[in-house]
Amino acid sequence: MQNNNEALADTLNELIRINFDRVYGYEKAASEAENIDIDLKAIFREYADVSRGYITHWQQQVRALGQEPAEDSTVRGKVYRVWMDVKSAVTAHDRESIINSCVFGEKAAIDAYEDALATNSHLPDDHRLEITNQKAKLQAAHKTMEMYASAHEKIG
């Protein structure tokens, strides 16, 4: 049976992995977007940087629990598979496909944060607040990607 620190570390490690997935996905999207898509490249890099900050934060919290933090994404991770779709979409350098994959990826990340908030392990108030704040930022990123997608639907 897991003690509370181990269970909490497992929950936080899932957030770390999800953010690694997000970093990899946005880095790939930024590298594959057309040079003319300066706006998207900047947003993708910003979102990857934000997730790097989240990774660092949660790794410190896991270490403070006396546990080993996740150091990378996992192939088994549900968001990893989502971001692999980004790789497929960006191969054709299709702006609309890239954006739609990012919308889907952001939704998956939000779902993972909701899972963390619903965990059965005791979630300290400061962690709950941080998860809620990060989730709100993910929701804002999701909304931004949806706005880009909507604009492309109107153009196309």
C-alpha positions in Angstrom: 0.0 0.0 0.0 1.3 3.4 -0.9 1.8 6.1 1.7 0.4 9.5 1.1 3.8 11.0 -0.1 4.1 8.2 -2.7 0.5 8.7 -3.9 0.9 12.5 -4.1 4.3 12.1 -5.9 2.6 9.8 -8.5 -0.1 12.5 -9.1 2.5 15.2 -9.4 4.7 13.0 -11.7 1.7 12.7 -14.0 1.7 16.5 -14.3 5.4 16.5 -15.0 5.0 13.9 -17.8 2.1 15.8 -19.3 4.1 19.0 -19.4 7.0 17.1 -21.0 4.5 16.0 -23.6 3.4 19.6 -24.1 7.0 20.8 -24.4 7.8 18.2 -27.0 4.6 18.8 -28.9 5.0 22.6 -29.1 8.7 22.4 -29.9 7.8 20.1 -32.8 5.0 22.3 -33.9 7.3 25.4 -33.8 10.0 23.7 -35.8 7.6 22.4 -38.4 5.5 25.6 -38.9 6.2 27.6 -42.0 8.6 30.6 -41.6 5.7 32.9 -42.4 3.8 31.6 -39.3 5.8 33.9 -37.0 2.8 34.3 -34.7 2.3 30.6 -34.2 6.0 29.9 -33.7 6.1 32.6 -30.9 3.0 31.1 -29.2 4.3 27.6 -29.5 7.7 28.6 -28.0 5.9 30.5 -25.2 3.7 27.5 -24.3 6.7 25.2 -24.3 8.6 27.6 -21.9 5.6 27.8 -19.6 5.5 24.0 -19.4 9.2 23.9 -18.7 8.5 26.1 -15.6 5.7 23.8 -14.5 8.1 20.8 -14.9 10.7 22.4 -12.7 8.1 23.4 -10.1 6.6 19.9 -9.8 10.0 18.2 -9.8 11.0 20.3 -6.8 7.7 19.4 -5.0 8.2 15.7 -5.7 11.8 15.9 -4.3 10.4 17.7 -1.2 8.2 14.6 -0.6 11.4 12.5 -0.6 10.4 10.9 -3.9 11.9 10.6 -7.4 10.5 13.1 -9.9 9.7 12.1 -13.5 12.5 13.1 -15.8 10.7 12.6 -19.1 7.5 11.8 -20.9 6.4 8.2 -21.1 5.2 6.4 -24.3 2.3 5.1 -22.2 1.2 8.7 -21.5 -2.1 9.6 -23.1 -0.9 13.1 -24.0 2.2 11.7 -25.6 0.0 10.0 -28.2 -1.8 13.2 -28.8 1.4 15.1 -29.5 2.5 12.3 -31.9 -0.5 13.4 -33.9 1.1 16.9 -34.0 4.1 15.3 -35.6 2.0 13.7 -38.3 0.1 16.9 -38.9 3.1 19.1 -39.2 4.8 17.0 -41.7 2.8 18.7 -44.4 3.5 22.1 -42.8 -0.3 22.6 -42.7 -1.1 25.5 -40.4 -4.7 24.4 -39.8 -3.7 20.8 -39.0 -1.0 22.1 -36.6 -3.5 24.3 -34.8 -6.2 21.6 -34.6 -3.7 19.2 -33.1 -2.7 21.8 -30.5 -6.4 22.3 -29.6 -6.7 18.6 -29.1 -3.4 18.4 -27.1 -4.4 21.3 -24.8 -7.8 19.6 -24.1 -5.9 16.4 -23.1 -3.6 18.4 -20.8 -6.6 20.1 -19.2 -8.2 16.7 -18.6 -5.0 15.5 -16.9 -5.1 18.5 -14.6 -8.7 17.8 -13.8 -7.7 14.2 -12.9 -5.0 15.5 -10.6 -7.5 17.7 -8.8 -9.8 14.7 -8.4 -7.1 12.4 -7.0 -7.8 10.2 -4.1 -4.5 11.0 -2.5 -4.4 13.9 0.0 -3.7 17.0 -2.1 -2.4 19.9 0.1 -4.1 23.2 -0.3 -1.0 24.9 -1.8 -0.7 22.1 -4.4 -4.4 22.3 -5.2 -4.2 26.0 -5.7 -1.1 25.7 -8.0 -2.8 23.0 -10.0 -5.9 25.1 -10.4 -3.8 28.1 -11.5 -1.9 26.1 -14.0 -5.1 24.5 -15.3 -6.5 28.0 -15.8 -3.5 28.9 -17.9 -3.9 25.8 -19.9 -7.5 26.7 -20.5 -6.4 30.1 -21.7 -4.0 28.4 -24.1 -6.7 26.1 -25.3 -9.0 29.1 -25.9 -6.2 30.8 -27.9 -5.7 27.7 -30.1 -9.5 27.4 -30.6 -9.6 31.0 -31.7 -6.9 30.3 -34.3 -8.8 27.2 -35.4 -12.0 29.2 -35.7 -10.3 31.9 -37.8 -9.0 29.2 -40.2 -12.5 27.7 -40.5 -13.9 31.1 -41.5 -11.1 31.6 -44.1 -11.3 28.1 -45.5 
